[in-house]
Amino acid sequence: MGERVAVIGSGYVGSVVAACLAHVGHDVVGVESNPEKLATLRSGAAPFHEPGLDNLITSGLAHRKLRFTDDFCDAMDSSDVVFVCVGTPPGPDGDADTTAIRGVTVAIAQNLRHYHVIITKSTVPIGTGFWLGSLIEDILGPAGRDRFGVVSNPEFLREGSAVQDFLHPDRVVLGSDDPKAQEIAATVYRPILEQRIPGDIGKRDVVPLLQTKLTTAEMVKYASNAFLATKISFANEIARLCDFVGADITEVTAGMGLDTRIGGRFLDAGLGWGGSCFGKDLSALITTANEYGYRPRILEGAVSVNESQRKYVVDQLLGHLKTLRGAKVCILGLAFKPHTDDLRDSPALDVAARLIGKGAFVAAYDPMVTAVPDVPDIRLMPDAIRAATGADAIVLATDWPQFLTVRLTELRRSMRGDLFFDSRNNFDPILVEQAGFRYVGIGRGGATTPPRVIAHREQPRNADQGVGVR
Ligand SMILES: NC(=O)c1ccc[n+]([C@@H]2O[C@H](COP(=O)([O-])OP(=O)(O)OC[C@H]3O[C@@H](n4cnc5c(N)ncnc54)[C@H](O)[C@@H]3O)[C@@H](O)[C@H]2O)c1
Protein backbone atom coordinates (compact mmCIF):
# COMPACT_ATOMS: atom_id res chain seq x y z
CA MET A 1 0.00 0.00 0.00
CA GLY A 2 1.49 3.34 -0.99
CA GLU A 3 1.23 6.67 0.77
CA ARG A 4 -1.34 9.26 -0.30
CA VAL A 5 0.67 12.08 -1.85
CA ALA A 6 -0.20 15.49 -3.31
CA VAL A 7 2.32 17.36 -5.45
CA ILE A 8 1.66 21.10 -5.76
CA GLY A 9 3.01 22.59 -9.00
CA SER A 10 3.45 20.24 -11.96
CA GLY A 11 6.29 21.94 -13.82
CA TYR A 12 9.68 20.36 -14.55
CA VAL A 13 10.21 19.16 -11.00
CA GLY A 14 6.62 18.56 -9.89
CA SER A 15 5.57 16.45 -12.88
CA VAL A 16 8.68 14.25 -12.49
CA VAL A 17 8.12 13.89 -8.73
CA ALA A 18 4.42 13.05 -9.23
CA ALA A 19 4.99 10.53 -12.04
CA CYS A 20 7.93 8.82 -10.30
CA LEU A 21 6.22 8.57 -6.89
CA ALA A 22 3.19 7.01 -8.62
CA HIS A 23 5.54 4.62 -10.45
CA VAL A 24 7.02 3.35 -7.16
CA GLY A 25 3.55 2.65 -5.75
CA HIS A 26 2.14 5.78 -4.12
CA ASP A 27 -1.29 7.26 -4.84
CA VAL A 28 -0.48 10.65 -6.27
CA VAL A 29 -2.49 13.70 -7.19
CA GLY A 30 -0.62 16.46 -9.02
CA VAL A 31 -1.99 20.00 -8.70
CA GLU A 32 -1.35 22.45 -11.53
CA SER A 33 -2.78 25.96 -11.85
CA ASN A 34 -1.83 26.53 -15.51
CA PRO A 35 -4.82 25.29 -17.58
CA GLU A 36 -2.77 24.37 -20.69
CA LYS A 37 -0.20 22.39 -18.71
CA LEU A 38 -3.00 20.69 -16.80
CA ALA A 39 -4.76 19.65 -20.02
CA THR A 40 -1.50 18.25 -21.45
CA LEU A 41 -0.76 16.29 -18.27
CA ARG A 42 -4.30 14.91 -18.14
CA SER A 43 -3.92 13.74 -21.75
CA GLY A 44 -0.95 11.60 -20.62
CA ALA A 45 1.95 13.75 -21.77
CA ALA A 46 4.55 16.02 -20.18
CA PRO A 47 4.22 19.72 -21.08
CA PHE A 48 7.93 19.78 -22.04
CA HIS A 49 10.51 17.39 -23.45
CA GLU A 50 11.93 15.03 -20.81
CA PRO A 51 13.08 11.49 -21.73
CA GLY A 52 10.91 8.74 -20.19
CA LEU A 53 8.41 11.07 -18.53
CA ASP A 54 5.53 10.67 -21.01
CA ASN A 55 5.57 6.89 -20.46
CA LEU A 56 5.44 7.22 -16.68
CA ILE A 57 2.58 9.73 -16.84
CA THR A 58 0.59 7.56 -19.27
CA SER A 59 1.04 4.43 -17.20
CA GLY A 60 0.35 6.24 -13.90
CA LEU A 61 -2.93 7.58 -15.28
CA ALA A 62 -3.87 4.17 -16.77
CA HIS A 63 -3.21 2.35 -13.48
CA ARG A 64 -5.09 5.03 -11.52
CA LYS A 65 -2.03 5.70 -9.35
CA LEU A 66 -1.72 9.23 -10.74
CA ARG A 67 -4.13 12.02 -11.57
CA PHE A 68 -3.88 15.76 -12.14
CA THR A 69 -6.23 18.46 -10.90
CA ASP A 70 -6.54 22.19 -10.24
CA ASP A 71 -8.71 21.53 -7.19
CA PHE A 72 -6.45 22.25 -4.20
CA CYS A 73 -9.08 21.28 -1.64
CA ASP A 74 -9.61 17.85 -3.26
CA ALA A 75 -5.83 17.27 -3.39
CA MET A 76 -5.43 18.08 0.31
CA ASP A 77 -8.36 15.88 1.32
CA SER A 78 -7.02 12.90 -0.62
CA SER A 79 -3.42 13.13 0.65
CA ASP A 80 -1.40 12.91 3.86
CA VAL A 81 1.91 14.10 2.42
CA VAL A 82 2.16 17.20 0.27
CA PHE A 83 5.21 18.08 -1.85
CA VAL A 84 5.58 21.77 -2.69
CA CYS A 85 7.17 22.06 -6.17
CA VAL A 86 6.21 25.55 -7.33
CA GLY A 87 8.74 27.87 -8.96
CA THR A 88 11.07 30.20 -7.04
CA PRO A 89 12.33 32.48 -9.84
CA PRO A 90 14.97 35.14 -9.18
CA GLY A 91 13.49 38.20 -7.49
CA PRO A 92 14.58 41.81 -8.14
CA ASP A 93 16.96 41.83 -5.13
CA GLY A 94 18.80 38.67 -6.24
CA ASP A 95 17.01 36.46 -3.72
CA ALA A 96 14.53 33.78 -4.82
CA ASP A 97 10.97 35.08 -5.24
CA THR A 98 8.81 33.08 -2.82
CA THR A 99 5.43 34.55 -3.84
CA ALA A 100 4.22 31.17 -5.16
CA ILE A 101 5.48 29.40 -2.02
CA ARG A 102 3.55 31.85 0.17
CA GLY A 103 0.37 31.35 -1.92
CA VAL A 104 0.63 27.56 -1.61
CA THR A 105 1.38 27.74 2.13
CA VAL A 106 -1.72 29.85 2.78
CA ALA A 107 -3.82 27.44 0.67
CA ILE A 108 -2.41 24.46 2.60
CA ALA A 109 -3.31 26.10 5.92
CA GLN A 110 -6.82 26.87 4.71
CA ASN A 111 -7.38 23.27 3.58
CA LEU A 112 -5.67 21.40 6.42
CA ARG A 113 -8.44 19.12 7.69
CA HIS A 114 -6.20 16.28 8.89
CA TYR A 115 -2.47 15.78 9.69
CA HIS A 116 -0.12 16.44 6.75
CA VAL A 117 3.60 16.33 6.24
CA ILE A 118 4.53 19.33 4.11
CA ILE A 119 7.68 18.69 2.09
CA THR A 120 9.35 21.61 0.33
CA LYS A 121 11.05 20.46 -2.82
CA SER A 122 11.29 23.89 -4.38
CA THR A 123 14.71 25.47 -3.83
CA VAL A 124 13.92 28.08 -1.21
CA PRO A 125 15.94 30.70 0.67
CA ILE A 126 17.46 29.31 3.84
CA GLY A 127 14.98 29.67 6.68
CA THR A 128 11.91 29.23 4.45
CA GLY A 129 10.90 25.90 6.04
CA PHE A 130 10.84 27.57 9.47
CA TRP A 131 8.95 30.57 8.07
CA LEU A 132 6.43 28.26 6.35
CA GLY A 133 5.65 26.51 9.65
CA SER A 134 5.23 29.85 11.42
CA LEU A 135 2.90 31.13 8.69
CA ILE A 136 0.62 28.08 8.93
CA GLU A 137 0.60 28.34 12.73
CA ASP A 138 -0.25 31.99 12.41
CA ILE A 139 -3.27 31.16 10.24
CA LEU A 140 -4.45 28.15 12.28
CA GLY A 141 -3.57 29.45 15.75
CA PRO A 142 -1.30 27.60 18.22
CA ALA A 143 -3.60 24.53 18.32
CA GLY A 144 -2.88 23.98 14.64
CA ARG A 145 0.76 23.08 15.40
CA ASP A 146 -0.12 19.39 15.80
CA ARG A 147 -1.81 19.19 12.40
CA PHE A 148 1.34 19.36 10.29
CA GLY A 149 5.09 18.79 10.14
CA VAL A 150 7.56 20.48 7.78
CA VAL A 151 10.39 18.74 5.90
CA SER A 152 12.92 20.20 3.47
CA ASN A 153 13.72 17.72 0.70
CA PRO A 154 15.98 19.41 -1.87
CA GLU A 155 15.79 18.09 -5.40
CA PHE A 156 18.97 17.38 -7.37
CA LEU A 157 17.51 16.09 -10.67
CA ARG A 158 18.95 17.36 -13.93
CA GLU A 159 16.69 18.27 -16.84
CA GLY A 160 17.32 15.80 -19.65
CA SER A 161 17.84 12.89 -17.24
CA ALA A 162 15.28 13.89 -14.61
CA VAL A 163 13.40 10.57 -14.40
CA GLN A 164 16.59 8.54 -13.99
CA ASP A 165 17.97 11.06 -11.50
CA PHE A 166 14.82 10.93 -9.38
CA LEU A 167 14.49 7.14 -9.39
CA HIS A 168 18.22 6.48 -8.93
CA PRO A 169 19.54 9.47 -6.98
CA ASP A 170 23.06 9.75 -5.54
CA ARG A 171 21.43 10.62 -2.21
CA VAL A 172 18.17 11.70 -0.61
CA VAL A 173 18.30 14.57 1.86
CA LEU A 174 15.49 15.06 4.37
CA GLY A 175 15.69 17.97 6.77
CA SER A 176 13.24 18.40 9.62
CA ASP A 177 13.19 19.44 13.24
CA ASP A 178 10.13 17.19 13.72
CA PRO A 179 10.93 13.43 14.12
CA LYS A 180 7.40 12.29 13.13
CA ALA A 181 7.44 14.28 9.87
CA GLN A 182 11.01 13.12 9.18
CA GLU A 183 9.95 9.46 9.55
CA ILE A 184 6.89 9.78 7.29
CA ALA A 185 8.98 11.50 4.60
CA ALA A 186 11.51 8.63 4.77
CA THR A 187 8.64 6.16 4.31
CA VAL A 188 7.60 7.88 1.08
CA TYR A 189 11.17 7.48 -0.18
CA ARG A 190 11.55 3.86 1.02
CA PRO A 191 11.14 2.21 -2.47
CA ILE A 192 13.71 4.60 -3.92
CA LEU A 193 16.12 4.25 -0.99
CA GLU A 194 15.90 0.46 -1.30
CA GLN A 195 15.91 0.68 -5.11
CA ARG A 196 12.69 -1.31 -5.47
CA ILE A 197 11.77 0.33 -8.77
CA PRO A 198 9.19 -1.54 -10.90
CA GLY A 199 10.56 -2.64 -14.27
CA ASP A 200 14.14 -1.93 -13.25
CA ILE A 201 16.65 -4.51 -14.41
CA GLY A 202 19.77 -5.37 -12.44
CA LYS A 203 20.74 -4.86 -8.84
CA ARG A 204 21.59 -1.40 -7.64
CA ASP A 205 23.09 -0.21 -4.38
CA VAL A 206 20.78 1.26 -1.77
CA VAL A 207 20.61 5.04 -1.90
CA PRO A 208 22.22 6.95 1.01
CA LEU A 209 19.76 8.96 3.11
CA LEU A 210 20.90 12.06 4.97
CA GLN A 211 18.49 12.99 7.74
CA THR A 212 19.27 16.37 9.18
CA LYS A 213 17.87 19.70 10.39
CA LEU A 214 15.56 21.83 8.24
CA THR A 215 18.09 24.62 7.70
CA THR A 216 20.94 22.22 6.94
CA ALA A 217 18.94 20.51 4.20
CA GLU A 218 18.12 23.88 2.63
CA MET A 219 21.83 24.73 2.68
CA VAL A 220 22.84 21.36 1.14
CA LYS A 221 20.92 22.28 -2.02
CA TYR A 222 22.46 25.73 -2.41
CA ALA A 223 25.95 24.52 -1.55
CA SER A 224 25.72 21.64 -4.06
CA ASN A 225 24.64 23.88 -6.93
CA ALA A 226 27.18 26.54 -6.00
CA PHE A 227 29.97 23.95 -5.96
CA LEU A 228 29.05 22.49 -9.36
CA ALA A 229 28.77 25.95 -10.92
CA THR A 230 32.12 26.91 -9.39
CA LYS A 231 33.74 23.76 -10.77
CA ILE A 232 32.64 24.69 -14.29
CA SER A 233 33.75 28.30 -13.86
CA PHE A 234 37.11 27.04 -12.59
CA ALA A 235 37.56 24.95 -15.76
CA ASN A 236 36.58 27.99 -17.84
CA GLU A 237 39.12 30.19 -16.10
CA ILE A 238 41.85 27.62 -16.74
CA ALA A 239 40.66 27.38 -20.36
CA ARG A 240 41.24 31.10 -20.79
CA LEU A 241 44.79 30.61 -19.51
CA CYS A 242 45.16 27.68 -21.94
CA ASP A 243 44.25 30.03 -24.78
CA PHE A 244 47.10 32.34 -23.69
CA VAL A 245 49.76 29.68 -23.26
CA GLY A 246 48.70 27.31 -26.06
CA ALA A 247 47.66 24.37 -23.87
CA ASP A 248 44.60 22.19 -24.59
CA ILE A 249 41.98 22.45 -21.81
CA THR A 250 40.33 19.16 -22.78
CA GLU A 251 43.59 17.36 -22.00
CA VAL A 252 44.28 19.50 -18.94
CA THR A 253 40.88 18.65 -17.37
CA ALA A 254 41.29 15.00 -18.41
CA GLY A 255 44.57 15.00 -16.53
CA MET A 256 43.00 16.72 -13.54
CA GLY A 257 39.89 14.55 -13.51
CA LEU A 258 41.89 11.35 -13.25
CA ASP A 259 42.76 12.45 -9.74
CA THR A 260 39.98 10.88 -7.69
CA ARG A 261 40.09 13.81 -5.27
CA ILE A 262 39.03 16.07 -8.17
CA GLY A 263 36.92 13.87 -10.47
CA GLY A 264 36.24 14.64 -14.11
CA ARG A 265 32.54 15.57 -14.00
CA PHE A 266 31.43 19.19 -14.29
CA LEU A 267 34.92 20.10 -15.44
CA ASP A 268 34.06 20.77 -19.10
CA ALA A 269 35.21 24.17 -20.28
CA GLY A 270 33.03 25.95 -22.82
CA LEU A 271 30.29 28.52 -23.00
CA GLY A 272 29.51 28.15 -19.30
CA TRP A 273 26.49 27.16 -17.30
CA GLY A 274 22.89 28.34 -17.66
CA GLY A 275 19.40 27.04 -17.01
CA SER A 276 16.87 27.87 -14.36
CA CYS A 277 18.88 26.80 -11.31
CA PHE A 278 22.60 27.62 -11.13
CA GLY A 279 22.36 31.38 -11.73
CA LYS A 280 19.29 31.77 -9.54
CA ASP A 281 20.64 29.68 -6.69
CA LEU A 282 24.07 31.33 -6.68
CA SER A 283 22.45 34.74 -6.67
CA ALA A 284 20.18 33.72 -3.76
CA LEU A 285 23.15 32.36 -1.78
CA ILE A 286 25.17 35.53 -2.39
CA THR A 287 22.18 37.61 -1.23
CA THR A 288 21.89 35.48 1.92
CA ALA A 289 25.60 35.98 2.64
CA ASN A 290 25.27 39.74 2.13
CA GLU A 291 22.36 39.85 4.60
CA TYR A 292 24.82 38.65 7.22
CA GLY A 293 27.44 41.21 6.16
CA TYR A 294 29.61 38.56 4.50
CA ARG A 295 31.02 38.85 0.98
CA PRO A 296 31.29 35.36 -0.62
CA ARG A 297 34.18 35.99 -3.01
CA ILE A 298 34.35 32.47 -4.49
CA LEU A 299 30.64 32.54 -5.36
CA GLU A 300 30.95 36.03 -6.86
CA GLY A 301 33.94 34.83 -8.87
CA ALA A 302 32.04 31.83 -10.22
CA VAL A 303 29.24 34.12 -11.43
CA SER A 304 31.56 36.69 -12.95
CA VAL A 305 33.68 34.09 -14.83
CA ASN A 306 30.45 32.58 -16.19
CA GLU A 307 29.18 35.94 -17.43
CA SER A 308 32.51 36.81 -19.02
CA GLN A 309 32.58 33.45 -20.84
CA ARG A 310 29.56 34.42 -22.95
CA LYS A 311 31.17 37.75 -23.83
CA TYR A 312 34.44 35.95 -24.57
CA VAL A 313 32.78 33.87 -27.29
CA VAL A 314 31.41 37.02 -28.95
CA ASP A 315 34.81 38.77 -28.65
CA GLN A 316 36.52 35.74 -30.18
CA LEU A 317 34.07 35.78 -33.09
CA LEU A 318 34.74 39.48 -33.60
CA GLY A 319 38.48 38.79 -33.59
CA HIS A 320 38.15 36.07 -36.24
CA LEU A 321 35.47 37.66 -38.46
CA LYS A 322 36.87 41.24 -38.06
CA THR A 323 33.36 42.71 -38.11
CA LEU A 324 30.08 41.40 -36.76
CA ARG A 325 27.97 44.04 -38.49
CA GLY A 326 26.45 42.16 -41.42
CA ALA A 327 28.13 38.87 -40.48
CA LYS A 328 25.94 35.79 -40.82
CA VAL A 329 26.28 33.44 -37.88
CA CYS A 330 24.74 30.00 -37.59
CA ILE A 331 24.13 28.84 -34.02
CA LEU A 332 23.78 25.12 -33.46
CA GLY A 333 21.83 24.45 -30.29
CA LEU A 334 19.72 26.92 -28.31
CA ALA A 335 18.57 24.98 -25.22
CA PHE A 336 20.71 25.60 -22.16
CA LYS A 337 21.95 22.02 -22.41
CA PRO A 338 21.22 18.91 -24.52
CA HIS A 339 18.16 16.68 -24.06
CA THR A 340 15.89 19.54 -23.00
CA ASP A 341 13.96 22.33 -24.73
CA ASP A 342 14.44 24.64 -21.74
CA LEU A 343 15.67 28.09 -22.78
CA ARG A 344 15.82 29.65 -19.32
CA ASP A 345 19.12 31.56 -18.96
CA SER A 346 20.49 29.71 -21.96
CA PRO A 347 24.09 30.76 -22.80
CA ALA A 348 23.33 30.06 -26.48
CA LEU A 349 20.48 32.59 -26.46
CA ASP A 350 22.64 35.13 -24.66
CA VAL A 351 25.36 34.81 -27.32
CA ALA A 352 22.74 35.06 -30.10
CA ALA A 353 21.27 38.22 -28.55
CA ARG A 354 24.75 39.79 -28.16
CA LEU A 355 25.60 39.00 -31.80
CA ILE A 356 22.29 40.46 -33.03
CA GLY A 357 22.97 43.52 -30.87
CA LYS A 358 26.27 43.97 -32.75
CA GLY A 359 24.55 43.82 -36.15
CA ALA A 360 25.01 40.13 -37.02
CA PHE A 361 22.32 38.02 -38.70
CA VAL A 362 21.70 34.88 -36.67
CA ALA A 363 20.12 31.67 -37.92
CA ALA A 364 19.82 28.73 -35.54
CA TYR A 365 18.86 25.10 -35.32
CA ASP A 366 18.06 23.12 -32.18
CA PRO A 367 16.63 19.59 -32.29
CA MET A 368 14.00 20.43 -29.65
CA VAL A 369 13.41 24.17 -29.67
CA THR A 370 10.53 25.29 -31.89
CA ALA A 371 10.11 28.93 -30.82
CA VAL A 372 12.30 31.63 -29.28
CA PRO A 373 9.93 34.33 -28.08
CA ASP A 374 12.61 36.21 -26.10
CA VAL A 375 14.94 36.78 -29.08
CA PRO A 376 12.57 37.09 -32.06
CA ASP A 377 15.33 38.16 -34.46
CA ILE A 378 16.82 34.66 -34.45
CA ARG A 379 15.78 32.85 -37.61
CA LEU A 380 14.91 29.33 -36.50
CA MET A 381 15.69 26.73 -39.17
CA PRO A 382 14.51 23.11 -39.47
CA ASP A 383 17.99 21.57 -39.71
CA ALA A 384 21.69 22.33 -39.34
CA ILE A 385 22.46 22.58 -43.06
CA ARG A 386 19.74 25.15 -43.69
CA ALA A 387 20.82 27.14 -40.63
CA ALA A 388 24.40 27.19 -41.96
CA THR A 389 23.51 28.20 -45.51
CA GLY A 390 25.33 31.42 -46.42
CA ALA A 391 26.90 31.73 -42.95
CA ASP A 392 30.31 33.20 -42.23
CA ALA A 393 30.67 31.23 -39.03
CA ILE A 394 29.14 28.37 -37.13
CA VAL A 395 28.89 28.47 -33.35
CA LEU A 396 28.27 25.12 -31.72
CA ALA A 397 26.48 26.39 -28.61
CA THR A 398 24.68 23.35 -27.13
CA ASP A 399 26.40 19.97 -27.25
CA TRP A 400 23.54 17.86 -28.57
CA PRO A 401 25.10 14.47 -29.48
CA GLN A 402 23.40 14.45 -32.90
CA PHE A 403 25.52 17.42 -34.00
CA LEU A 404 28.52 15.08 -33.97
CA THR A 405 26.99 13.17 -36.90
CA VAL A 406 26.22 16.23 -39.04
CA ARG A 407 27.99 15.92 -42.41
CA LEU A 408 30.73 18.51 -41.93
CA THR A 409 31.72 18.78 -45.61
CA GLU A 410 28.11 19.48 -46.58
CA LEU A 411 27.89 22.04 -43.80
CA ARG A 412 31.06 23.73 -45.02
CA ARG A 413 29.88 23.75 -48.67
CA SER A 414 26.64 25.50 -47.70
CA MET A 415 28.50 28.41 -46.07
CA ARG A 416 30.18 31.49 -47.45
CA GLY A 417 32.80 31.54 -44.66
CA ASP A 418 34.88 28.84 -43.03
CA LEU A 419 34.88 29.50 -39.26
CA PHE A 420 33.73 26.72 -36.94
CA PHE A 421 33.56 27.94 -33.35
CA ASP A 422 33.11 24.92 -31.13
CA SER A 423 32.17 26.72 -27.93
CA ARG A 424 31.48 23.39 -26.20
CA ASN A 425 34.77 21.72 -27.20
CA ASN A 426 32.68 18.88 -28.55
CA PHE A 427 34.49 18.15 -31.81
CA ASP A 428 37.81 16.71 -32.83
CA PRO A 429 39.59 19.77 -34.32
CA ILE A 430 41.37 17.61 -36.92
CA LEU A 431 38.07 16.25 -38.33
CA VAL A 432 36.62 19.74 -38.52
CA GLU A 433 39.71 21.08 -40.27
CA GLN A 434 39.70 18.15 -42.71
CA ALA A 435 36.20 19.28 -43.78
CA GLY A 436 37.69 22.64 -44.77
CA PHE A 437 36.93 24.69 -41.66
CA ARG A 438 39.06 26.94 -39.50
CA TYR A 439 38.50 25.37 -36.07
CA VAL A 440 38.33 27.44 -32.90
CA GLY A 441 37.48 25.97 -29.52
CA ILE A 442 37.70 27.29 -25.99
CA GLY A 443 41.14 26.84 -24.49
CA ARG A 444 42.19 24.30 -27.10
CA GLY A 445 45.59 25.68 -27.85
CA GLY A 446 44.21 27.77 -30.71
CA ALA A 447 45.49 30.95 -29.03
CA THR A 448 44.82 34.16 -30.93
CA THR A 449 48.15 35.50 -29.73
CA PRO A 450 51.33 33.52 -30.49
CA PRO A 451 52.48 31.30 -27.63
CA ARG A 452 54.87 33.15 -25.37
CA VAL A 453 58.08 31.64 -24.10
CA ILE A 454 58.15 32.35 -20.41
CA ALA A 455 61.60 32.42 -18.84
CA HIS A 456 61.60 30.91 -15.41
CA ARG A 457 64.06 29.90 -12.75
CA GLU A 458 64.17 26.31 -11.56
CA GLN A 459 62.14 26.32 -8.34
CA PRO A 460 63.17 24.06 -5.48
CA ARG A 461 60.51 21.34 -5.28
CA ASN A 462 58.18 21.64 -2.37
CA ALA A 463 58.22 18.42 -0.39
CA ASP A 464 54.41 18.74 -0.02
CA GLN A 465 53.98 18.27 -3.75
CA GLY A 466 54.88 14.60 -3.38
CA VAL A 467 55.67 12.58 -6.49
CA GLY A 468 56.74 14.84 -9.32
CA VAL A 469 55.19 14.62 -12.77
CA ARG A 470 57.54 15.94 -15.41
N1 LIG B 1 14.13 22.60 -13.10
C1 LIG B 1 15.10 21.97 -12.47
O1 LIG B 1 15.98 21.34 -13.06
C2 LIG B 1 15.14 21.99 -10.96
C3 LIG B 1 15.99 21.08 -10.28
C4 LIG B 1 16.01 21.10 -8.89
C5 LIG B 1 15.22 22.01 -8.19
N2 LIG B 1 14.42 22.88 -8.88
C6 LIG B 1 13.59 23.81 -8.10
O2 LIG B 1 12.26 23.30 -8.10
C7 LIG B 1 11.31 24.38 -8.11
C8 LIG B 1 10.37 24.23 -9.29
O3 LIG B 1 11.15 24.38 -10.47
P1 LIG B 1 10.53 24.01 -11.90
O4 LIG B 1 11.66 24.11 -12.86
O5 LIG B 1 9.74 22.77 -11.79
O6 LIG B 1 9.54 25.26 -12.11
P2 LIG B 1 8.34 25.34 -13.16
O7 LIG B 1 8.10 26.79 -13.35
O8 LIG B 1 8.63 24.48 -14.33
O9 LIG B 1 7.12 24.67 -12.38
C9 LIG B 1 6.36 25.29 -11.39
C10 LIG B 1 4.89 24.93 -11.65
O10 LIG B 1 4.10 25.30 -10.54
C11 LIG B 1 2.85 25.76 -11.04
N3 LIG B 1 2.20 26.53 -9.96
C12 LIG B 1 2.57 27.75 -9.47
N4 LIG B 1 1.75 28.09 -8.45
C13 LIG B 1 0.86 27.08 -8.30
C14 LIG B 1 -0.23 26.83 -7.42
N5 LIG B 1 -0.56 27.73 -6.47
N6 LIG B 1 -0.92 25.70 -7.55
C15 LIG B 1 -0.58 24.79 -8.49
N7 LIG B 1 0.43 24.96 -9.36
C16 LIG B 1 1.15 26.09 -9.26
C17 LIG B 1 3.22 26.56 -12.27
O11 LIG B 1 2.13 26.74 -13.15
C18 LIG B 1 4.31 25.66 -12.86
O12 LIG B 1 3.77 24.71 -13.76
C19 LIG B 1 12.14 25.66 -8.12
O13 LIG B 1 12.29 26.10 -6.80
C20 LIG B 1 13.47 25.20 -8.66
O14 LIG B 1 14.54 25.99 -8.22
C21 LIG B 1 14.35 22.88 -10.23
The ligand as an SDF file (V2000), in Angstrom:
LIG
                    3D

 44 48  0  0  0  0  0  0  0  0999 V2000
   14.1350   22.6000  -13.1000 N   0  0  0  0  0  0  0  0  0  0  0  0
   15.0980   21.9710  -12.4680 C   0  0  0  0  0  0  0  0  0  0  0  0
   15.9760   21.3420  -13.0570 O   0  0  0  0  0  0  0  0  0  0  0  0
   15.1380   21.9900  -10.9560 C   0  0  0  0  0  0  0  0  0  0  0  0
   15.9880   21.0800  -10.2840 C   0  0  0  0  0  0  0  0  0  0  0  0
   16.0070   21.0990   -8.8930 C   0  0  0  0  0  0  0  0  0  0  0  0
   15.2170   22.0090   -8.1940 C   0  0  0  0  0  0  0  0  0  0  0  0
   14.4200   22.8820   -8.8770 N   0  0  0  0  0  0  0  0  0  0  0  0
   13.5920   23.8070   -8.0950 C   0  0  0  0  0  0  0  0  0  0  0  0
   12.2570   23.3030   -8.1040 O   0  0  0  0  0  0  0  0  0  0  0  0
   11.3090   24.3820   -8.1140 C   0  0  0  0  0  0  0  0  0  0  0  0
   10.3710   24.2310   -9.2940 C   0  0  0  0  0  0  0  0  0  0  0  0
   11.1480   24.3800  -10.4740 O   0  0  0  0  0  0  0  0  0  0  0  0
   10.5350   24.0120  -11.9000 P   0  0  0  0  0  0  0  0  0  0  0  0
   11.6600   24.1070  -12.8550 O   0  0  0  0  0  0  0  0  0  0  0  0
    9.7370   22.7720  -11.7940 O   0  0  0  0  0  0  0  0  0  0  0  0
    9.5440   25.2590  -12.1150 O   0  0  0  0  0  0  0  0  0  0  0  0
    8.3410   25.3390  -13.1590 P   0  0  0  0  0  0  0  0  0  0  0  0
    8.1000   26.7890  -13.3540 O   0  0  0  0  0  0  0  0  0  0  0  0
    8.6250   24.4840  -14.3320 O   0  0  0  0  0  0  0  0  0  0  0  0
    7.1160   24.6680  -12.3840 O   0  0  0  0  0  0  0  0  0  0  0  0
    6.3570   25.2880  -11.3900 C   0  0  0  0  0  0  0  0  0  0  0  0
    4.8950   24.9320  -11.6540 C   0  0  0  0  0  0  0  0  0  0  0  0
    4.1000   25.2990  -10.5400 O   0  0  0  0  0  0  0  0  0  0  0  0
    2.8490   25.7630  -11.0370 C   0  0  0  0  0  0  0  0  0  0  0  0
    2.2000   26.5330   -9.9610 N   0  0  0  0  0  0  0  0  0  0  0  0
    2.5710   27.7460   -9.4710 C   0  0  0  0  0  0  0  0  0  0  0  0
    1.7530   28.0890   -8.4500 N   0  0  0  0  0  0  0  0  0  0  0  0
    0.8610   27.0750   -8.2960 C   0  0  0  0  0  0  0  0  0  0  0  0
   -0.2250   26.8340   -7.4170 C   0  0  0  0  0  0  0  0  0  0  0  0
   -0.5630   27.7290   -6.4730 N   0  0  0  0  0  0  0  0  0  0  0  0
   -0.9240   25.6970   -7.5460 N   0  0  0  0  0  0  0  0  0  0  0  0
   -0.5790   24.7940   -8.4860 C   0  0  0  0  0  0  0  0  0  0  0  0
    0.4260   24.9620   -9.3640 N   0  0  0  0  0  0  0  0  0  0  0  0
    1.1520   26.0860   -9.2610 C   0  0  0  0  0  0  0  0  0  0  0  0
    3.2210   26.5610  -12.2730 C   0  0  0  0  0  0  0  0  0  0  0  0
    2.1340   26.7430  -13.1460 O   0  0  0  0  0  0  0  0  0  0  0  0
    4.3090   25.6620  -12.8630 C   0  0  0  0  0  0  0  0  0  0  0  0
    3.7730   24.7120  -13.7580 O   0  0  0  0  0  0  0  0  0  0  0  0
   12.1390   25.6570   -8.1170 C   0  0  0  0  0  0  0  0  0  0  0  0
   12.2910   26.1010   -6.7950 O   0  0  0  0  0  0  0  0  0  0  0  0
   13.4740   25.1970   -8.6640 C   0  0  0  0  0  0  0  0  0  0  0  0
   14.5420   25.9950   -8.2200 O   0  0  0  0  0  0  0  0  0  0  0  0
   14.3480   22.8840  -10.2270 C   0  0  0  0  0  0  0  0  0  0  0  0
  1  2  1  0
  2  3  2  0
  2  4  1  0
  4  5  1  0
  4 44  2  0
  5  6  2  0
  6  7  1  0
  7  8  2  0
  8  9  1  0
  8 44  1  0
  9 10  1  0
  9 42  1  0
 10 11  1  0
 11 12  1  0
 11 40  1  0
 12 13  1  0
 13 14  1  0
 14 15  2  0
 14 16  1  0
 14 17  1  0
 17 18  1  0
 18 19  2  0
 18 20  1  0
 18 21  1  0
 21 22  1  0
 22 23  1  0
 23 24  1  0
 23 38  1  0
 24 25  1  0
 25 26  1  0
 25 36  1  0
 26 27  1  0
 26 35  1  0
 27 28  2  0
 28 29  1  0
 29 30  1  0
 29 35  2  0
 30 31  1  0
 30 32  2  0
 32 33  1  0
 33 34  2  0
 34 35  1  0
 36 37  1  0
 36 38  1  0
 38 39  1  0
 40 41  1  0
 40 42  1  0
 42 43  1  0
M  CHG  2   8   1  16  -1
M  END
$$$$
